[in-house]
Amino acid sequence: MTPSPRWKTVVFDLDGTLCNTIDLILASFAHAHRAVLGEELDETVARSWIGRTLHDIYQPWGDKAEELRLAYLDFNLANLERLQTSFDGIDRLLADLGVAEVQLGIVTSKQRTSAERSLAASGLTGLVPVVCAMGETEHHKPHPEPILHAVQELQADPASSVYIGDAVVDVRAAQAAGIDQIAVTWGAGDRTELLLTQPTAVCDSVDELARVLLG
């Protein structure tokens, strides 16, 4: 059966959507809190931070913010390949979207270097041509600027574009950008909280996402 893509352009979040970095991120948050503050971090709180920038997350700690950020990054980069895993079927989905001539992009709160390492660790290098990483726009999610930047880089029409992510900030950023949104539930986000944002669609598996995207 010939696929019939619903959207001509598909932009993905990275962490918790394309790459299973959740354990890595939670361990990095826990390490930073323990090393800098001497405190144990509640995992529920840490999960709620996923998708936001480290600057935004650590800003409330004032003069400790930069130390926390650096402790997080040191641990994260040292343990990326050890703690990151892959989501089954994502590589096949990206390949199928490419065959269907869907334009693909990524918007992530990661720095470009770590984003590229995550893609490589999950065997996704080269499957998504446009990556908008941390620092490449003035604002970041939930601000719409990085999503709009990726859509512009792809020379795409926002009306035929969709953004896919696992966090509330992903849905809100896409809504602010005026494009459709798909929330996926295999990452860090809480399904009930994702539903409350009223995204265009919610998908509970990669196969379900493939059906929504490719018909």
Rosetta blueprint (number, residue, H / E / L):
1 M L
2 T L
3 P L
4 S L
5 P L
6 R L
7 W L
8 K L
9 T E
10 V E
11 V E
12 F E
13 D L
14 L L
15 D E
16 G L
17 T L
18 L L
19 C E
20 N E
21 T L
22 I H
23 D H
24 L H
25 I H
26 L H
27 A H
28 S H
29 F H
30 A H
31 H H
32 A H
33 H H
34 R H
35 A H
36 V H
37 L H
38 G L
39 E L
40 E L
41 L L
42 D L
43 E H
44 T H
45 V H
46 A H
47 R H
48 S H
49 W H
50 I L
51 G L
52 R L
53 T L
54 L H
55 H H
56 D H
57 I H
58 Y H
59 Q H
60 P H
61 W H
62 G H
63 D H
64 K H
65 A H
66 E H
67 E H
68 L H
69 R H
70 L H
71 A H
72 Y H
73 L H
74 D H
75 F H
76 N H
77 L H
78 A H
79 N H
80 L H
81 E H
82 R H
83 L H
84 Q L
85 T E
86 S E
87 F L
88 D L
89 G L
90 I H
91 D H
92 R H
93 L H
94 L H
95 A H
96 D H
97 L H
98 G H
99 V H
100 A L
101 E L
102 V L
103 Q E
104 L E
105 G E
106 I E
107 V E
108 T L
109 S L
110 K L
111 Q L
112 R H
113 T H
114 S H
115 A H
116 E H
117 R H
118 S H
119 L H
120 A H
121 A H
122 S L
123 G L
124 L L
125 T L
126 G L
127 L L
128 V L
129 P L
130 V E
131 V E
132 C E
133 A L
134 M L
135 G L
136 E L
137 T L
138 E L
139 H L
140 H L
141 K L
142 P L
143 H L
144 P L
145 E H
146 P H
147 I H
148 L H
149 H H
150 A H
151 V H
152 Q H
153 E H
154 L L
155 Q L
156 A L
157 D L
158 P H
159 A H
160 S H
161 S E
162 V E
163 Y E
164 I E
165 G E
166 D L
167 A L
168 V H
169 V H
170 D H
171 V H
172 R H
173 A H
174 A H
175 Q H
176 A H
177 A H
178 G L
179 I L
180 D E
181 Q E
182 I E
183 A E
184 V E
185 T L
186 W L
187 G L
188 A L
189 G L
190 D L
191 R H
192 T H
193 E H
194 L H
195 L H
196 L H
197 T L
198 Q L
199 P L
200 T L
201 A E
202 V E
203 C E
204 D L
205 S L
206 V H
207 D H
208 E H
209 L H
210 A H
211 R H
212 V H
213 L H
214 L H
215 G L
